[in-house]
């Protein structure tokens, strides 16, 4: 995938794909933020576990000591992973089902006292389409050199909307409106990769205080 293709897919992810997948949660910003965080973390962590497992399996087949695994990856496997990333780390039904399992477990742990209906949403076609696109983006970030990082904090960050810095997920606000960051910019070497903006939703003025209180109470 070329850098320009990454940016194009990112824009698709944070436009129609996001709205279709998370439409039911757009009015509850605290839940939306945690769900997005869980989805990103579940898929990304499973990709990293798959990569580590592959390296360990091949290392053992070659009877290599564990201290040689980094060399095996950097000099032998990294070029193959990059060239055949979608084949090596395919979005198979097994991978998809495992991601859904992780998402469900993390949501249940986050909402022990909350009667949040998630089963149908987790296995919806809209979320699956979102996960397919996210899979390609996370895979690209994981295998890129230098690395591209995406850090989604467990607590939401509130700030004033600036068109030069933010992409609004659910409208066309004016600068100065209060918003919360849902998906931050991917970062490479301290800068937003490809100039990609952080994705935000606008907080209704009357909901701002309630949002801060609820975000703390549901943990």
N, C-alpha and C positions, 0 to 999 in steps of 0.2 A: 504494500500500500504506500502510495506517495504521500508526502506531507499535505498536499492540497486535497487528496482524497480523504485523509484523516479529518481535516477540517470540515469538508462537506458532509461526511457521515456524522460528525459531532453536531453539526447544525441540524441535521435531520433528527438526531436523537433528542435534541432539546427543543424541538418544535412539535410536529404532529405525533411522533412516536411517544413523546413524554405525555402530551395531553391525552392521548388515547389510553395509555397505561395507568395514569394517575388521576384521571378526571374526577373520580369519586372522592378524592382527598384534597382537592385544590382549596376548599374553603376552610380546612383545618390544618393550618400551617405547621403546627407542632408535630402532628401525626405524619404529615407529608414529608417533613425533613427526616424523621426517623426511618420511615419506610424506604426512602431513597438511599439513605446511608446504609441500611441493612442490605438492600439489593446490590449496591456497588460492592460492599465489603464481601458479601457471600460469593459473588461471581469471581471477584479478583483473587480472593484467598484460595478458591478452588483451582484457579489457573496456576497459581504459585505452587500449590501442593502437587499438582500434576507434573509441573516442570521438575521439581525436586525429586519426585518419585521416579521419573524417567532417568534422571542423572544417576540416582542411586542404583537403579536396576541395571543400567548399562555398565556402571562402574563395577558392580559385583560380578557381572558376566565376564568382565575382562580381568577379574581378580586384582583390581586396583585397590590400594589403601585409601581410606577416606580422605586423607590430606591431598590426594591427587584429583579429587572430584572437581575442584574449581578449575584446574588446568584442563580436565576433560571437557568441561562446559565451554570455557573461554576459547580454546583452540580447536576443538573438534565439533561440539554440538551446537554452539551458538549460531554459526553460519547456516547449519541445517534447519535449526528452529526458525530462523528468520526467513529462509527461502521457502520452507514448506510449513509455515505456521498454521494455516487453516487445515492442513492434513494431520499434522502432529497433534494439534490441540483442537480437534474438530468439535463443533457444536452438535454433538450426537444426542440422541434421546437419553442415553445414560448420563451424559454430562448435564443436560437440561433438568432431568429428574433430580439429580444430586443437588443442583443449585436450588431448585424449588424446596427440597427438603431442608437445606440450610436456612433459606429465607423463612420458612415456616417456624423452624425451631427458634431462630433469633427473634422473630416477632412475638412468639409466645413468651419467651423470656423477658422481653421488654414490656409486655402488656399482661402481666400475671393477674392483675385485678381489673382488666378491661375486657368487655365483651365485644371485641372487635372481630367481625366476620371476615375471614381472610382466605378460606379454602378455595372458593370459586375464583377470587381475584388472582391468587397465585398461579392457578392453572389456566388463566384466560389467554386467548389468542393475542390480545393486545400486549400483555406483559411479556409473552414469549417473543413477540416481534421486537420489543424493547431490549430484551436480554440478548437476542441475536446480534443486534447492532452494538450493544455494549460489550459483548464478547470480543468482537473484532477490535474495538477501540482499546480495551484493557490489554488484549494480546499485543497490540502494536506498542503500547506504552511499556509493557513488561519487557519486551525484547529490544527496545530501542537503545541505542548508544549514542550519546549519553542518555541516561534514563529519563523518562518523563514521569512525573509524580502527580497523583491526584489525591489530595488530603481532604477528606470530608470529616469534619469534626462531629462528635456525638451531640454537641450542643449547637443550636442554631446561632448564626451571627446576624445581628440586625444592623443596618446601615442606611444611609440616604442614597436613593437611586441616582446614578449618574449614567447617562446614555453612553458616554465614552468608555465606561468600565463594565457596565452590566447589560445583560440580555434578559429581558422580561419574558417569563414563560407563559404569562396569562394576560397580556394586554400591552398597551402602549402608553405608559405613564410619563409624566413630566419629571424633569430633574427635581430632586428634593423630596420626593415621596418616600416614606419609610418602607423599607423592604427587608426581606430575609434571604440570605444566600442559601440556595438549595444544592446547586452543583457548582463548586468553585472552578476556576480556570485550571487546566492541566499545566504543570510547571516544568520547564527544562532550564537548568542552570540559572535559576532565580527569576526567570521571565515567563510570562504567559506564552505557551507554545502556539505558534501560528497566529498570535494576537487574539486567541479565543477568549471571550469575555465570560465572567462568572454569570451563571444563570440564577435569576431571583424570582420571587413572587412578591407582589405588593401587599403590605399589611394594611387592612382597613383601620382607620384611625381609632375607631371604637373598640377594635379587637387587640390593639397593641399591648395594653396592660394585661388583659386576660391571657394573651399568648405567652407572655413571659412567665406568668404564674403557672399555666398549664404545662409548659415545657419542663418546669422543675418538678411538678407533682407526679408526672406519669413515669418517672424513672424509679 
